[in-house]
Amino acid sequence: MSNNKSNWLKNSIYILLIVISTLALVTACGGDSNENDTSNQNQTLKTNPSGLSDWELENGFGPVKKKLNLGPIDKTMAAEGEKIFESKCASCHKLDERYTGPAQRNVLQRVTPEFFMNTVLNPDENLEKHPHSKEMLAQYMTKMTNQNVNLKDARTLLEYFRVLNEELVNKNKSNK
Amino acid sequence: MNRRYLKAFLIGISVVAAFVILHYGCQESKDLTAGDEAGRVYVAPGTYDEFYLFTSGGFSGQIGVYGLPSGRMFRVIPVFAQDPEKAWGYSEETKPMFMTSHGFIPWDDAHHPKLSQTDGIADGRWIFINANNTPRIARVDLTTFKTAEIIEIPNSGGNHGSPFLTENTEYVVASTRFSIPIPNKDVPINSFKENFKGTISFIKVDKEGAMNVEFQILVPGFNYDLAHAGKGPSHGWAFFTSYNTEQANTLLEVNASQNDKDFIAAVNWKKAEEYVAQGKFKTFNTSYFRNYFDEKKHMGFSEEKTSVKVLIPEECPGLIYYLPTPKSPHGVDVDPTGEYIAAGGKLASVIVVHSFSKMLKAIENKEFETTIDGIPVLKYESVIGGEVTNPGLGPLHTEFDGNGYGYTSSFISSEIVKWKIGTWEVVDRIPAYYSIGHLCVPGGDTRKPWGKYVIALNKITKDRYLPTGPELTQSAQLIDISGDKMKLLLDFPTIGEPHYAQAIPADILMKNSKKIYPIEENSHPYGIKAEKDARVVREGNVVHVYMSTIRTHFAPDNIEGIKVGDVVYFHITNLEQDWDIPHGFAVKGLQNSELLVMPGATESIMWQPLKEGVYPFYCTDFCSALHQEMSGYIRVSPKGSNVAITYGTGK
């Protein structure tokens, strides 16, 4: 009995030691695990097969982290956006034909406004992580470039595409 | 039982020990190799060096940029020599940077890089470097690592003693290595003593960095060699070595080594400013060029200047004094406190260290030996602060570690000698392989050296590297000075001949490093801001191609209507706004270099097609998966044909 007891004790101690050493080995070199962006904790819950949160899947990765309150279309802002499009985007994107990248007139029928802005502002991370961006890269073979667009300019770009989208929607309505 | 518990306890202790070792071992992985040289210079893949090191490119005319402690090379900054890789001196925008009073000069010999200072400490705004042959000083912008300005020095026969800075970069100083007739004229060479003069120049640097030759001092016709400005208490003064006070004009190795002592010229530049303000200068008519690069226009400009203010020592008492210094002194280096001025007498058996405070007292008491052309020569005994005996043969240059020690390079005995300021005793020495010239301690000529290393800049490598025929690599050596004993850590190759070098902590520069040129700020007259503005315009036989690049096409990429005899300018604007995405351009038969256009910049290259046919052009910098597709065609028709200009992309 006392022999069994001591074996049991001995075994438990060994198991405990193995657990401790494993823990020690595992934790010792894990230097880079402090991506604790607590503000996003709810959003980063993995809820779908892609491994992305629902928010990320719908809206991409980038500085836009909550739904935009868009309001009525601002034509002045849209005109600003058109200028930005000409200088920073039009070298690769046409409105109605494939060029370096996809045709863009209907972009807001393909992605959310938030995804649109996040892609413009943060193409690299989306190309690395987002299934839609990855799919586009596989199709077009040229990485969407970071054109150093700031948040304000990205918002005006969005306004420009809201105008184009509205025109599309109205045209479709009148065709029906 | 007890033994079993003891055993378990011991195992437990070992596990905890293993945990501790692993944990701290991984966090401080660099310390695992502490004590061994390889580990001290190992910078793990993907991590950064601690210092930037800027080495002079010597006869390559450029500046080399390295990391320390790894010795890895990052960049060659083109300065005084054309560089086809970067179109430096080939593109229309950079040609003006090479203009001098002797015309377009495609090369020079660059010796002394010098970081700009604030309060006597390197501030990382700019680095200056001299052109030794056709006297000039360049200023390199350290946000772009690009040459921003080059100014020619008038009335100079060779700009060796340059570009040394005053404490707040008020002035860059220069002194002429070779004396010449001033103004230069046709005289017999053996009329040297009668006709030849030297100059010491003060080039004012404004807040934006723009340089202007503010005034010069006409000095006796010796060879002025190197310089350093004072700091702290000696701020307001600058010191210049001279040799050939014998004024020989042939076989200098013998004839300029006769005198027991030559001179260090001590210039009171604050006094000089007063004399200039009082109008006590002569205006010399001359010609020299100032060339500068406009970052917004992406274009260099060249302006000729035609006069300079010159102070004559005889007319300006108190402006300049000579400190007798043995023997053909080369380097002149001021210690971090500003009190001591160390001179490397090439042929001297001691390192002479002058005392600034004794110098001021000697001036006050008029302890003069003699006067040369209005310049009082102070008594050696009155200015000497100390002598370092047994410093090795051929002492040249001294840098300081901020902990009370000087480090002097000795060329002939090929070693670095460490000595203590104040007691003047030699405390350590280490051989250099081989024939060390300058040496560099990070911040070692400033008020607050960062210390840690000394870099030996060697003249000869002989058997240190794999042989490459008669010409061998140039080389530097990294030596640890953190302990009592100096310790050799690393040999690494450098470009050209590394004369002087300067180092600065990486974090001072990294945070200011420019990533792109914002396209909206591009005001190049031939630049375009959007692909829709790409076009081809004929003006007589000159054709301007306004072309854009982005991954992965040129616009336009098909051009027709060019004729033999045309002069074609390709103005390439890179519309990318992403870091590290330049695009290149070259067309078959281009008589110039390629272009390598940074994001948001515009550059132009000229082409004269000699024969009719179709000429491909392409991007020379691998830019994306479809880089091989980034190409186009230009149709060249015979002279006088009536093929109209047409162009486009994707049509």
Interface residues (C-beta under 8 A of the other chain):
Chain A: S6 K10 I13 Y14 L17 I20 S21 A24 L25 T27 A28 C29 G31 E86 S87 K88 A90 S91 C92 Y99 T100 M141 T142 K143 T145 N146 Q147 N148 V149
Chain B: M1 R4 A8 I11 G12 V15 V16 A18 F19 L22 H23 G25 C26 Q27 I516 P518 I519 E520 K529 A530 E531 K532 S548 I550 R551 T552 H553 A555 L575 E576 Q577 D578 W579 I581 S624 A625 L626 G650
